[in-house]
């Protein structure tokens, strides 16, 4: 089980905008606003941004409650002008209900929004 994740970025303001925009539909909000920026659900912090050298060799996924949320987040990313990677779709080679959409963050990391529930 993952407790929290911290990523580094050379452009904290731009990357903060990307994640704040796309994580809001999942109930995330910014809870820490210091040298690092921390996100959570209001009770628990589990995602942090800090300034530093970024590695694009990272892929991680945020769980969405349903397929409609995956579609909505992808549409929000498109409207915001963020870099799209793969449109939401089923990935039955992973499992029959694996439904995910992918975007690239400002540092070119592959960010996935996924739902494991049936339609």
C-alpha positions as CSV (number, residue, x, y, z in Angstrom):
1,X,0.0,0.0,0.0
2,X,1.3,3.4,-0.9
3,X,1.3,6.0,1.9
4,X,2.4,9.1,-0.1
5,X,4.2,10.2,-3.1
6,X,6.5,13.2,-3.7
7,X,7.7,14.4,-7.0
8,X,10.1,17.2,-7.9
9,X,9.6,19.8,-10.6
10,X,11.7,22.8,-11.9
11,X,8.5,24.9,-12.4
12,X,6.4,24.5,-9.2
13,X,3.7,27.0,-10.1
14,X,3.0,25.4,-13.5
15,X,3.0,21.9,-12.1
16,X,0.9,22.9,-9.2
17,X,-1.7,24.3,-11.6
18,X,-1.7,21.0,-13.6
19,X,-2.3,18.8,-10.5
20,X,-4.7,21.1,-8.7
21,X,-6.9,21.3,-11.9
22,X,-7.0,17.5,-12.6
23,X,-7.1,16.2,-9.0
24,X,-10.1,18.4,-7.9
25,X,-12.7,16.1,-9.4
26,X,-11.2,13.3,-7.3
27,X,-11.8,15.3,-4.1
28,X,-8.1,16.3,-3.7
29,X,-7.4,19.8,-2.5
30,X,-4.1,21.6,-1.6
31,X,-3.6,21.2,2.2
32,X,0.0,22.4,2.5
33,X,1.4,25.6,1.0
34,X,5.0,25.9,2.1
35,X,8.2,25.2,0.2
36,X,6.4,22.0,-0.8
37,X,2.8,21.7,-1.8
38,X,0.7,18.9,-0.3
39,X,-2.5,17.5,-1.6
40,X,-5.1,15.2,0.1
41,X,-8.7,14.6,0.8
42,X,-9.0,17.0,3.7
43,X,-8.0,14.5,6.3
44,X,-4.9,12.8,4.9
45,X,-2.0,14.1,2.8
46,X,-0.7,11.7,0.2
47,X,0.7,13.7,-2.8
48,X,3.4,16.3,-2.6
49,X,5.2,18.6,-5.1
50,X,8.6,20.2,-4.4
51,X,11.1,22.2,-6.5
52,X,14.0,20.3,-8.0
53,X,15.2,18.3,-11.0
54,X,12.3,16.3,-12.5
55,X,12.5,12.8,-13.8
56,X,10.2,12.0,-16.7
57,X,10.9,8.3,-16.1
58,X,8.0,8.1,-13.7
59,X,4.4,6.7,-14.2
60,X,1.8,6.8,-11.6
61,X,-2.0,6.5,-11.4
62,X,-4.8,8.1,-9.5
63,X,-7.9,6.1,-8.7
64,X,-11.1,7.4,-10.1
65,X,-14.4,6.3,-8.6
66,X,-16.0,5.5,-12.0
67,X,-15.4,5.6,-15.7
68,X,-17.4,8.9,-16.0
69,X,-14.8,10.5,-13.7
70,X,-11.9,9.3,-15.9
71,X,-13.7,10.8,-18.9
72,X,-14.3,14.0,-17.1
73,X,-10.7,14.4,-16.0
74,X,-9.4,13.8,-19.5
75,X,-11.9,16.4,-20.9
76,X,-10.8,18.9,-18.2
77,X,-7.2,18.3,-19.3
78,X,-8.0,18.8,-22.9
79,X,-9.9,22.0,-22.2
80,X,-7.0,23.3,-20.0
81,X,-4.6,22.7,-22.9
82,X,-2.6,20.0,-21.0
83,X,-0.7,17.4,-23.0
84,X,-2.8,14.4,-23.7
85,X,-1.3,11.0,-24.1
86,X,-4.0,8.3,-24.5
87,X,-7.8,8.8,-24.5
88,X,-9.8,6.9,-21.9
89,X,-10.3,3.3,-22.9
90,X,-10.6,-0.2,-21.6
91,X,-7.4,-2.2,-21.2
92,X,-8.6,-5.8,-21.1
93,X,-5.0,-7.1,-21.3
94,X,-4.6,-5.8,-17.7
95,X,-8.1,-7.0,-16.5
96,X,-11.6,-6.8,-18.0
97,X,-12.7,-3.7,-16.1
98,X,-9.5,-1.7,-16.3
99,X,-10.5,1.7,-17.7
100,X,-7.9,4.5,-17.9
101,X,-6.9,7.8,-19.5
102,X,-3.4,9.3,-19.7
103,X,-2.0,12.8,-19.7
104,X,1.6,14.1,-19.5
105,X,2.4,16.5,-16.7
106,X,4.5,19.7,-17.3
107,X,7.7,17.6,-16.7
108,X,6.6,14.9,-19.2
109,X,5.7,12.3,-16.6
110,X,3.0,9.8,-17.6
111,X,0.0,10.4,-15.3
112,X,-2.9,7.9,-15.4
113,X,-6.4,8.2,-14.1
114,X,-7.9,4.7,-13.7
115,X,-11.1,3.0,-12.6
116,X,-11.3,-0.7,-11.8
117,X,-15.1,-1.0,-11.4
118,X,-17.4,-2.4,-14.1
119,X,-19.3,0.1,-16.2
